[in-house]
């Protein structure tokens, strides 16, 4: 079965499967319902085969199921498979066949990604749930402020956590009926966000103690540290810490041909949520309350160059350097030194 290659085009209700033999001939082309027992029953006959699928909503649990059945699974990156989704004659049967033929020829052409484990996925869902509540609270706060401003009342500036308490006392009577339910909802969301924060701290200390090492860096809290560990999942996943910046989409795109080498923006590949958290940490490090450190000085030097986007470039550069630093601390367990100076390599002279 190790010579059998299978392409599987995933769908929300049904999956299209194409099986190729050793010579590349199609031996079977069927549809499977999107249910674990149906998938397991079919692939029990192909234990040890190579299976190619595309990353999507169902790919995490399906890839884990196929691996448990003894299959070698490659999860293709859809962003890199333009010749599939840009095909003029695109349909599920052809997509499954193309996935199988690519995996048969060279699986590296799929630019395979690796899904995180089930427990990491569940714990990361906790962080995403908190993020959804924070966004909802911000939307409601903006609505209340905008509604009050429209009638000439400017609500006092305060943090999002204190908004419900402060706004309730100065809310115009004419808007009480329209906005009081929203303010109550904001207060409820604040309490739920605090509960999420307590749960995140508990999980970090009990299940992921390595996050304490990452929180040595000023501006990195339990939320960012836990998201970093859950996203990368293993400290030895990268041979060099510098590779983490590219993995999170914080390095510039490249378009070089001959003597032309364009200066482009960052790729924005990888996990968008973690990248946003790192950028938030960078804003704090470069802000007025950020403590002095090599990381802060590095960013300020870039910002001082001037130009329209100097501050934005500095923020991205600090985010990339912060990602490298966090991976280094996680991998080595070293004590963070804000003013670390690389020691020169001293060679002993022969006696």
KOLRO-946938 format. One record per residue (C-alpha): residue number from 1; residue in three letters; x, y, z. Coordinates in Angstrom, 2 decimals, always signed. Layout:
<senus>
+-------+-------+---------+---------+---------+
| marro | marza |      px |      py |      pz |
+-------+-------+---------+---------+---------+
|   NUM |   ALA |       X |       Y |       Z |
...
+-------+-------+---------+---------+---------+
</senus>
This chain:
<senus>
+-------+-------+---------+---------+---------+
| marro | marza |      px |      py |      pz |
+-------+-------+---------+---------+---------+
|     1 |   UNK |   +0.00 |   +0.00 |   +0.00 |
|     2 |   UNK |   +2.95 |   +2.37 |   +0.35 |
|     3 |   UNK |   +2.90 |   +2.66 |   -3.48 |
|     4 |   UNK |   -0.74 |   +3.78 |   -3.53 |
|     5 |   UNK |   -1.40 |   +7.54 |   -3.68 |
|     6 |   UNK |   -4.77 |   +9.02 |   -2.76 |
|     7 |   UNK |   -6.06 |  +12.55 |   -3.35 |
|     8 |   UNK |   -8.94 |  +13.72 |   -1.18 |
|     9 |   UNK |  -10.82 |  +16.93 |   -1.96 |
|    10 |   UNK |  -12.55 |  +17.89 |   +1.29 |
|    11 |   UNK |  -16.07 |  +19.30 |   +1.39 |
|    12 |   UNK |  -18.50 |  +20.30 |   +4.10 |
|    13 |   UNK |  -20.91 |  +17.42 |   +3.40 |
|    14 |   UNK |  -19.00 |  +15.04 |   +1.10 |
|    15 |   UNK |  -15.39 |  +14.34 |   +0.17 |
|    16 |   UNK |  -14.18 |  +13.34 |   -3.29 |
|    17 |   UNK |  -11.49 |  +10.62 |   -3.27 |
|    18 |   UNK |   -9.21 |   +9.59 |   -6.14 |
|    19 |   UNK |   -6.94 |   +6.53 |   -5.83 |
|    20 |   UNK |   -3.86 |   +6.09 |   -8.06 |
|    21 |   UNK |   -1.88 |   +2.87 |   -8.39 |
|    22 |   UNK |   +1.88 |   +2.55 |   -8.76 |
|    23 |   UNK |   +1.72 |   +3.44 |  -12.46 |
|    24 |   UNK |   -0.43 |   +6.55 |  -11.93 |
|    25 |   UNK |   -3.66 |   +4.97 |  -13.20 |
|    26 |   UNK |   -6.96 |   +5.80 |  -11.50 |
|    27 |   UNK |   -8.24 |   +2.66 |   -9.78 |
|    28 |   UNK |  -11.08 |   +4.22 |   -7.80 |
|    29 |   UNK |  -12.95 |   +7.53 |   -7.69 |
|    30 |   UNK |  -15.67 |   +7.76 |   -5.05 |
|    31 |   UNK |  -17.48 |  +10.16 |   -2.75 |
|    32 |   UNK |  -17.45 |   +9.77 |   +1.03 |
|    33 |   UNK |  -19.81 |  +11.40 |   +3.51 |
|    34 |   UNK |  -18.21 |  +13.77 |   +5.99 |
|    35 |   UNK |  -18.43 |  +11.33 |   +8.89 |
|    36 |   UNK |  -15.66 |   +9.61 |  +10.80 |
|    37 |   UNK |  -16.99 |   +6.04 |  +10.47 |
|    38 |   UNK |  -17.42 |   +6.34 |   +6.68 |
|    39 |   UNK |  -13.90 |   +7.69 |   +6.22 |
|    40 |   UNK |  -12.43 |   +5.07 |   +8.54 |
|    41 |   UNK |  -14.22 |   +2.22 |   +6.75 |
|    42 |   UNK |  -12.88 |   +3.28 |   +3.36 |
|    43 |   UNK |   -9.27 |   +3.91 |   +4.38 |
|    44 |   UNK |   -8.92 |   +0.69 |   +6.38 |
|    45 |   UNK |   -8.32 |   -0.96 |   +3.00 |
|    46 |   UNK |   -5.52 |   +1.51 |   +2.23 |
|    47 |   UNK |   -3.49 |   +1.36 |   +5.40 |
|    48 |   UNK |   +0.02 |   +2.65 |   +4.65 |
|    49 |   UNK |   -0.99 |   +4.63 |   +1.55 |
|    50 |   UNK |   +0.02 |   +8.25 |   +0.91 |
|    51 |   UNK |   -2.90 |  +10.68 |   +1.18 |
|    52 |   UNK |   -2.93 |  +14.32 |   +0.04 |
|    53 |   UNK |   -5.56 |  +16.79 |   +1.25 |
|    54 |   UNK |   -5.86 |  +20.58 |   +1.35 |
|    55 |   UNK |   -5.90 |  +22.62 |   +4.56 |
|    56 |   UNK |   -9.41 |  +23.65 |   +5.57 |
|    57 |   UNK |  -12.03 |  +23.50 |   +8.29 |
|    58 |   UNK |  -12.13 |  +19.69 |   +8.41 |
|    59 |   UNK |   -8.48 |  +18.94 |   +7.62 |
|    60 |   UNK |   -7.23 |  +18.88 |  +11.27 |
|    61 |   UNK |   -9.43 |  +16.05 |  +12.52 |
|    62 |   UNK |   -9.39 |  +14.17 |   +9.21 |
|    63 |   UNK |   -5.58 |  +14.24 |   +9.02 |
|    64 |   UNK |   -5.34 |  +12.94 |  +12.60 |
|    65 |   UNK |   -7.85 |  +10.17 |  +11.78 |
|    66 |   UNK |   -5.95 |   +9.08 |   +8.67 |
|    67 |   UNK |   -2.62 |   +9.08 |  +10.51 |
|    68 |   UNK |   -4.15 |   +6.88 |  +13.21 |
|    69 |   UNK |   -5.08 |   +4.41 |  +10.43 |
|    70 |   UNK |   -1.44 |   +4.20 |   +9.35 |
|    71 |   UNK |   -1.58 |   +6.50 |   +6.31 |
|    72 |   UNK |   +1.09 |   +9.04 |   +5.42 |
|    73 |   UNK |   -0.80 |  +12.34 |   +5.21 |
|    74 |   UNK |   +0.30 |  +15.54 |   +3.47 |
|    75 |   UNK |   -1.82 |  +18.63 |   +4.14 |
|    76 |   UNK |   -1.32 |  +20.99 |   +1.20 |
|    77 |   UNK |   -1.20 |  +24.76 |   +1.56 |
|    78 |   UNK |   -4.09 |  +26.15 |   -0.58 |
|    79 |   UNK |   -2.28 |  +29.48 |   -1.03 |
|    80 |   UNK |   +0.48 |  +27.66 |   -2.91 |
|    81 |   UNK |   -1.79 |  +25.50 |   -5.08 |
|    82 |   UNK |   -2.88 |  +28.17 |   -7.51 |
|    83 |   UNK |   -2.93 |  +25.77 |  -10.46 |
|    84 |   UNK |   -5.76 |  +23.89 |   -8.71 |
|    85 |   UNK |   -8.11 |  +26.67 |   -7.63 |
|    86 |   UNK |   -7.31 |  +28.82 |  -10.68 |
|    87 |   UNK |   -8.06 |  +26.01 |  -13.15 |
|    88 |   UNK |  -10.51 |  +26.99 |  -15.92 |
|    89 |   UNK |  -12.14 |  +23.56 |  -15.66 |
|    90 |   UNK |  -12.29 |  +23.12 |  -11.91 |
|    91 |   UNK |  -14.49 |  +20.53 |  -10.21 |
|    92 |   UNK |  -14.13 |  +18.18 |   -7.22 |
|    93 |   UNK |  -13.17 |  +15.05 |   -9.17 |
|    94 |   UNK |  -10.35 |  +16.87 |  -10.96 |
|    95 |   UNK |   -9.18 |  +18.53 |   -7.74 |
|    96 |   UNK |   -8.85 |  +15.15 |   -6.00 |
|    97 |   UNK |   -6.96 |  +13.73 |   -8.97 |
|    98 |   UNK |   -4.57 |  +16.70 |   -9.07 |
|    99 |   UNK |   -3.81 |  +16.36 |   -5.36 |
|   100 |   UNK |   -3.04 |  +12.66 |   -5.84 |
|   101 |   UNK |   -0.77 |  +13.25 |   -8.84 |
|   102 |   UNK |   +1.17 |  +16.03 |   -7.10 |
|   103 |   UNK |   +1.73 |  +13.85 |   -4.03 |
|   104 |   UNK |   +2.79 |  +10.96 |   -6.28 |
|   105 |   UNK |   +5.31 |  +13.11 |   -8.16 |
|   106 |   UNK |   +6.74 |  +15.22 |   -5.30 |
|   107 |   UNK |   +4.87 |  +15.94 |   -2.02 |
|   108 |   UNK |   +7.03 |  +19.04 |   -1.49 |
|   109 |   UNK |   +5.07 |  +20.74 |   -4.28 |
|   110 |   UNK |   +2.09 |  +20.72 |   -1.92 |
|   111 |   UNK |   +4.03 |  +22.98 |   +0.47 |
|   112 |   UNK |   +2.67 |  +20.76 |   +3.25 |
|   113 |   UNK |   +1.71 |  +22.29 |   +6.57 |
|   114 |   UNK |   +1.51 |  +20.59 |   +9.94 |
|   115 |   UNK |   -1.63 |  +20.78 |  +12.04 |
|   116 |   UNK |   -1.25 |  +21.18 |  +15.78 |
|   117 |   UNK |   -2.33 |  +18.46 |  +18.19 |
|   118 |   UNK |   -5.88 |  +18.10 |  +19.43 |
|   119 |   UNK |   -5.17 |  +19.43 |  +22.95 |
|   120 |   UNK |   -3.30 |  +22.43 |  +21.58 |
|   121 |   UNK |   -6.19 |  +23.13 |  +19.22 |
|   122 |   UNK |   -8.67 |  +23.02 |  +22.12 |
|   123 |   UNK |   -6.53 |  +25.33 |  +24.27 |
|   124 |   UNK |   -6.04 |  +27.75 |  +21.38 |
|   125 |   UNK |   -9.82 |  +27.85 |  +20.93 |
|   126 |   UNK |   -9.94 |  +29.33 |  +24.46 |
|   127 |   UNK |   -7.74 |  +32.23 |  +23.33 |
|   128 |   UNK |   -9.81 |  +32.73 |  +20.19 |
|   129 |   UNK |  -12.99 |  +32.77 |  +22.27 |
|   130 |   UNK |  -11.58 |  +35.55 |  +24.41 |
|   131 |   UNK |  -10.55 |  +37.45 |  +21.30 |
|   132 |   UNK |  -14.11 |  +37.30 |  +19.92 |
|   133 |   UNK |  -15.51 |  +38.73 |  +23.18 |
|   134 |   UNK |  -12.94 |  +41.55 |  +23.15 |
|   135 |   UNK |  -13.86 |  +42.48 |  +19.58 |
|   136 |   UNK |  -17.58 |  +42.40 |  +20.44 |
|   137 |   UNK |  -17.03 |  +44.64 |  +23.47 |
|   138 |   UNK |  -15.04 |  +47.14 |  +21.39 |
|   139 |   UNK |  -17.81 |  +47.26 |  +18.80 |
|   140 |   UNK |  -20.45 |  +47.94 |  +21.48 |
|   141 |   UNK |  -18.32 |  +50.63 |  +23.15 |
|   142 |   UNK |  -17.81 |  +52.40 |  +19.85 |
|   143 |   UNK |  -21.56 |  +52.34 |  +19.24 |
|   144 |   UNK |  -22.30 |  +53.90 |  +22.63 |
|   145 |   UNK |  -19.66 |  +56.61 |  +22.19 |
|   146 |   UNK |  -20.85 |  +57.39 |  +18.66 |
|   147 |   UNK |  -24.51 |  +57.61 |  +19.69 |
|   148 |   UNK |  -23.70 |  +59.98 |  +22.57 |
|   149 |   UNK |  -21.42 |  +62.13 |  +20.45 |
|   150 |   UNK |  -24.18 |  +62.55 |  +17.84 |
|   151 |   UNK |  -26.30 |  +64.50 |  +20.36 |
|   152 |   UNK |  -23.37 |  +66.58 |  +21.66 |
|   153 |   UNK |  -22.26 |  +64.49 |  +24.66 |
|   154 |   UNK |  -18.70 |  +63.20 |  +24.83 |
|   155 |   UNK |  -18.25 |  +60.29 |  +27.22 |
|   156 |   UNK |  -15.11 |  +60.30 |  +29.39 |
|   157 |   UNK |  -12.03 |  +58.48 |  +28.21 |
|   158 |   UNK |  -11.28 |  +55.27 |  +30.09 |
|   159 |   UNK |  -10.19 |  +51.68 |  +29.60 |
|   160 |   UNK |  -12.55 |  +49.15 |  +28.07 |
|   161 |   UNK |  -12.79 |  +47.30 |  +31.38 |
|   162 |   UNK |  -14.00 |  +50.44 |  +33.20 |
|   163 |   UNK |  -16.25 |  +51.77 |  +30.45 |
|   164 |   UNK |  -19.54 |  +50.26 |  +31.65 |
|   165 |   UNK |  -19.08 |  +51.63 |  +35.17 |
|   166 |   UNK |  -18.07 |  +55.16 |  +34.11 |
|   167 |   UNK |  -20.46 |  +55.53 |  +31.19 |
|   168 |   UNK |  -23.52 |  +54.51 |  +33.22 |
|   169 |   UNK |  -23.19 |  +57.58 |  +35.47 |
|   170 |   UNK |  -22.91 |  +60.17 |  +32.68 |
|   171 |   UNK |  -25.22 |  +58.66 |  +30.07 |
|   172 |   UNK |  -27.73 |  +61.27 |  +28.77 |
|   173 |   UNK |  -31.28 |  +60.61 |  +29.96 |
|   174 |   UNK |  -32.60 |  +60.90 |  +26.44 |
|   175 |   UNK |  -30.45 |  +57.89 |  +25.40 |
|   176 |   UNK |  -31.00 |  +55.78 |  +28.52 |
|   177 |   UNK |  -33.65 |  +53.56 |  +27.00 |
|   178 |   UNK |  -31.57 |  +52.91 |  +23.86 |
|   179 |   UNK |  -28.11 |  +52.45 |  +25.40 |
|   180 |   UNK |  -28.59 |  +51.06 |  +28.94 |
|   181 |   UNK |  -29.11 |  +47.46 |  +27.66 |
|   182 |   UNK |  -25.93 |  +47.78 |  +25.63 |
|   183 |   UNK |  -23.96 |  +49.06 |  +28.63 |
|   184 |   UNK |  -25.24 |  +46.12 |  +30.66 |
|   185 |   UNK |  -24.06 |  +43.80 |  +27.89 |
|   186 |   UNK |  -20.63 |  +45.49 |  +27.94 |
|   187 |   UNK |  -20.40 |  +44.90 |  +31.70 |
|   188 |   UNK |  -21.30 |  +41.24 |  +31.21 |
|   189 |   UNK |  -18.69 |  +40.82 |  +28.49 |
|   190 |   UNK |  -16.06 |  +42.39 |  +30.75 |
|   191 |   UNK |  -16.76 |  +39.82 |  +33.47 |
|   192 |   UNK |  -16.56 |  +36.97 |  +30.94 |
|   193 |   UNK |  -13.26 |  +38.30 |  +29.60 |
|   194 |   UNK |  -11.87 |  +38.39 |  +33.14 |
|   195 |   UNK |  -12.96 |  +34.77 |  +33.57 |
|   196 |   UNK |  -11.11 |  +33.88 |  +30.37 |
|   197 |   UNK |   -8.00 |  +35.65 |  +31.69 |
|   198 |   UNK |   -8.08 |  +33.65 |  +34.91 |
|   199 |   UNK |   -8.48 |  +30.40 |  +32.97 |
|   200 |   UNK |   -5.58 |  +31.33 |  +30.67 |
|   201 |   UNK |   -3.30 |  +31.99 |  +33.64 |
|   202 |   UNK |   -4.30 |  +28.65 |  +35.19 |
|   203 |   UNK |   -3.64 |  +26.71 |  +31.98 |
|   204 |   UNK |   -0.32 |  +28.49 |  +31.47 |
|   205 |   UNK |   +0.99 |  +27.64 |  +34.93 |
|   206 |   UNK |   -0.32 |  +24.07 |  +35.10 |
|   207 |   UNK |   -0.07 |  +22.77 |  +31.53 |
|   208 |   UNK |   +2.47 |  +25.05 |  +29.86 |
|   209 |   UNK |   +5.01 |  +26.18 |  +32.50 |
|   210 |   UNK |   +7.43 |  +27.20 |  +29.74 |
|   211 |   UNK |   +5.31 |  +30.31 |  +29.18 |
|   212 |   UNK |   +6.83 |  +31.80 |  +32.35 |
|   213 |   UNK |  +10.19 |  +32.00 |  +30.57 |
|   214 |   UNK |   +8.65 |  +34.00 |  +27.72 |
|   215 |   UNK |   +6.97 |  +36.47 |  +30.07 |
|   216 |   UNK |  +10.38 |  +37.73 |  +31.17 |
|   217 |   UNK |  +10.26 |  +40.14 |  +28.23 |
|   218 |   UNK |   +8.45 |  +43.38 |  +29.10 |
|   219 |   UNK |   +5.19 |  +43.65 |  +27.20 |
|   220 |   UNK |   +4.68 |  +39.89 |  +26.83 |
|   221 |   UNK |   +1.87 |  +38.67 |  +29.06 |
|   222 |   UNK |   +0.22 |  +35.29 |  +29.65 |
|   223 |   UNK |   -1.98 |  +35.67 |  +26.55 |
|   224 |   UNK |   +0.86 |  +36.23 |  +24.07 |
|   225 |   UNK |   +3.14 |  +33.68 |  +25.74 |
|   226 |   UNK |   +0.49 |  +30.95 |  +25.64 |
|   227 |   UNK |   -0.49 |  +31.77 |  +22.04 |
|   228 |   UNK |   +3.18 |  +31.57 |  +21.02 |
|   229 |   UNK |   +3.66 |  +28.15 |  +22.63 |
|   230 |   UNK |   +0.40 |  +26.73 |  +21.26 |
|   231 |   UNK |   +1.03 |  +27.99 |  +17.73 |
|   232 |   UNK |   +4.58 |  +26.68 |  +17.44 |
|   233 |   UNK |   +3.78 |  +23.69 |  +19.70 |
|   234 |   UNK |   +7.38 |  +22.42 |  +19.86 |
|   235 |   UNK |  +10.49 |  +24.42 |  +20.70 |
|   236 |   UNK |  +12.69 |  +22.26 |  +18.44 |
|   237 |   UNK |  +10.39 |  +22.67 |  +15.44 |
|   238 |   UNK |  +12.85 |  +25.11 |  +13.87 |
|   239 |   UNK |  +16.57 |  +24.53 |  +13.54 |
|   240 |   UNK |  +17.23 |  +28.26 |  +13.92 |
|   241 |   UNK |  +15.22 |  +30.84 |  +15.83 |
|   242 |   UNK |  +15.46 |  +33.25 |  +12.90 |
|   243 |   UNK |  +13.11 |  +30.97 |  +10.94 |
|   244 |   UNK |  +10.23 |  +31.87 |  +13.26 |
|   245 |   UNK |   +9.94 |  +35.35 |  +11.75 |
|   246 |   UNK |   +9.33 |  +33.92 |   +8.29 |
|   247 |   UNK |   +6.94 |  +31.30 |   +9.70 |
|   248 |   UNK |   +4.76 |  +34.07 |  +11.17 |
|   249 |   UNK |   +4.82 |  +36.18 |   +8.00 |
|   250 |   UNK |   +7.00 |  +38.95 |   +9.42 |
|   251 |   UNK |   +9.65 |  +38.87 |   +6.69 |
|   252 |   UNK |   +9.46 |  +40.76 |   +3.36 |
|   253 |   UNK |   +8.26 |  +39.03 |   +0.21 |
|   254 |   UNK |  +10.87 |  +38.48 |   -2.47 |
|   255 |   UNK |  +10.56 |  +39.21 |   -6.18 |
|   256 |   UNK |  +14.05 |  +39.02 |   -7.67 |
|   257 |   UNK |  +14.89 |  +38.52 |  -11.33 |
|   258 |   UNK |  +18.24 |  +39.32 |  -12.88 |
|   259 |   UNK |  +19.37 |  +42.70 |  -11.59 |
|   260 |   UNK |  +15.90 |  +43.59 |  -10.30 |
|   261 |   UNK |  +15.25 |  +42.99 |   -6.61 |
|   262 |   UNK |  +12.07 |  +44.76 |   -5.48 |
|   263 |   UNK |  +11.50 |  +45.97 |   -1.92 |
|   264 |   UNK |   +8.16 |  +44.46 |   -0.92 |
|   265 |   UNK |   +5.98 |  +44.28 |   +2.17 |
|   266 |   UNK |   +5.90 |  +41.40 |   +4.61 |
|   267 |   UNK |   +4.32 |  +38.14 |   +3.51 |
|   268 |   UNK |   +1.67 |  +38.02 |   +6.28 |
|   269 |   UNK |   +1.81 |  +34.24 |   +6.09 |
|   270 |   UNK |   +1.26 |  +31.97 |   +9.06 |
|   271 |   UNK |   -0.94 |  +32.58 |  +12.07 |
|   272 |   UNK |   -2.64 |  +35.97 |  +11.88 |
|   273 |   UNK |   -3.76 |  +35.94 |  +15.53 |
|   274 |   UNK |   -0.25 |  +35.45 |  +16.95 |
|   275 |   UNK |   +1.19 |  +38.01 |  +14.54 |
|   276 |   UNK |   -1.35 |  +40.56 |  +15.80 |
|   277 |   UNK |   -0.43 |  +39.83 |  +19.42 |
|   278 |   UNK |   +3.29 |  +40.28 |  +18.68 |
|   279 |   UNK |   +2.59 |  +43.61 |  +16.96 |
|   280 |   UNK |   +0.63 |  +44.70 |  +20.05 |
|   281 |   UNK |   +3.62 |  +43.81 |  +22.24 |
|   282 |   UNK |   +5.85 |  +45.83 |  +19.93 |
|   283 |   UNK |   +3.63 |  +48.88 |  +20.31 |
|   284 |   UNK |   +4.07 |  +48.65 |  +24.07 |
|   285 |   UNK |   +7.84 |  +48.16 |  +23.82 |
|   286 |   UNK |   +8.18 |  +51.24 |  +21.58 |
|   287 |   UNK |   +5.58 |  +53.25 |  +23.50 |
|   288 |   UNK |   +6.09 |  +55.74 |  +26.32 |
|   289 |   UNK |   +5.79 |  +53.08 |  +29.03 |
|   290 |   UNK |   +8.14 |  +50.53 |  +27.47 |
|   291 |   UNK |  +11.28 |  +49.98 |  +29.60 |
|   292 |   UNK |  +14.68 |  +50.59 |  +28.10 |
|   293 |   UNK |  +16.24 |  +47.56 |  +26.41 |
|   294 |   UNK |  +18.19 |  +46.54 |  +23.34 |
|   295 |   UNK |  +14.91 |  +45.63 |  +21.67 |
|   296 |   UNK |  +13.45 |  +49.09 |  +22.29 |
|   297 |   UNK |  +16.61 |  +50.85 |  +21.13 |
|   298 |   UNK |  +16.63 |  +48.75 |  +17.97 |
|   299 |   UNK |  +13.12 |  +49.85 |  +17.10 |
|   300 |   UNK |  +13.70 |  +53.49 |  +17.95 |
|   301 |   UNK |  +16.74 |  +53.61 |  +15.68 |
|   302 |   UNK |  +14.57 |  +52.48 |  +12.77 |
|   303 |   UNK |  +11.82 |  +54.95 |  +13.67 |
|   304 |   UNK |  +14.32 |  +57.83 |  +13.78 |
|   305 |   UNK |  +15.21 |  +57.35 |  +10.13 |
|   306 |   UNK |  +12.09 |  +59.31 |   +9.30 |
|   307 |   UNK |   +9.88 |  +58.82 |   +6.33 |
|   308 |   UNK |   +6.20 |  +58.18 |   +5.98 |
|   309 |   UNK |   +6.22 |  +54.60 |   +7.23 |
|   310 |   UNK |   +9.23 |  +54.68 |   +9.58 |
|   311 |   UNK |   +7.22 |  +53.94 |  +12.72 |
|   312 |   UNK |   +5.32 |  +51.13 |  +11.00 |
|   313 |   UNK |   +8.57 |  +49.56 |   +9.80 |
|   314 |   UNK |   +9.98 |  +49.83 |  +13.31 |
|   315 |   UNK |   +6.94 |  +48.05 |  +14.77 |
|   316 |   UNK |   +7.20 |  +45.19 |  +12.28 |
|   317 |   UNK |  +10.96 |  +44.89 |  +12.79 |
|   318 |   UNK |  +10.56 |  +44.72 |  +16.58 |
|   319 |   UNK |   +7.78 |  +42.12 |  +16.18 |
|   320 |   UNK |  +10.05 |  +39.95 |  +14.06 |
|   321 |   UNK |  +12.95 |  +40.31 |  +16.49 |
|   322 |   UNK |  +10.61 |  +39.62 |  +19.42 |
|   323 |   UNK |   +9.43 |  +36.37 |  +17.81 |
|   324 |   UNK |  +13.05 |  +35.26 |  +17.41 |
|   325 |   UNK |  +13.84 |  +36.23 |  +21.00 |
|   326 |   UNK |  +10.84 |  +34.36 |  +22.44 |
|   327 |   UNK |  +11.75 |  +31.19 |  +20.56 |
|   328 |   UNK |  +15.33 |  +31.46 |  +21.78 |
|   329 |   UNK |  +14.23 |  +31.85 |  +25.40 |
|   330 |   UNK |  +11.81 |  +28.93 |  +25.07 |
|   331 |   UNK |  +14.39 |  +26.68 |  +23.47 |
|   332 |   UNK |  +17.24 |  +27.41 |  +25.88 |
|   333 |   UNK |  +15.42 |  +28.38 |  +29.09 |
|   334 |   UNK |  +17.88 |  +31.24 |  +29.56 |
|   335 |   UNK |  +17.31 |  +34.25 |  +31.81 |
|   336 |   UNK |  +16.34 |  +37.23 |  +29.70 |
|   337 |   UNK |  +18.92 |  +40.03 |  +29.64 |
|   338 |   UNK |  +17.45 |  +43.31 |  +28.32 |
|   339 |   UNK |  +20.93 |  +44.59 |  +27.43 |
|   340 |   UNK |  +22.47 |  +41.35 |  +26.21 |
|   341 |   UNK |  +25.83 |  +41.73 |  +24.47 |
|   342 |   UNK |  +27.10 |  +38.90 |  +22.29 |
|   343 |   UNK |  +30.35 |  +37.59 |  +23.65 |
|   344 |   UNK |  +33.20 |  +37.29 |  +21.11 |
|   345 |   UNK |  +34.44 |  +33.82 |  +20.28 |
|   346 |   UNK |  +37.86 |  +33.54 |  +21.89 |
|   347 |   UNK |  +40.25 |  +31.03 |  +20.44 |
|   348 |   UNK |  +43.04 |  +29.65 |  +22.53 |
|   349 |   UNK |  +46.50 |  +30.08 |  +21.20 |
|   350 |   UNK |  +48.62 |  +27.00 |  +20.97 |
|   351 |   UNK |  +51.13 |  +26.81 |  +23.78 |
+-------+-------+---------+---------+---------+
</senus>
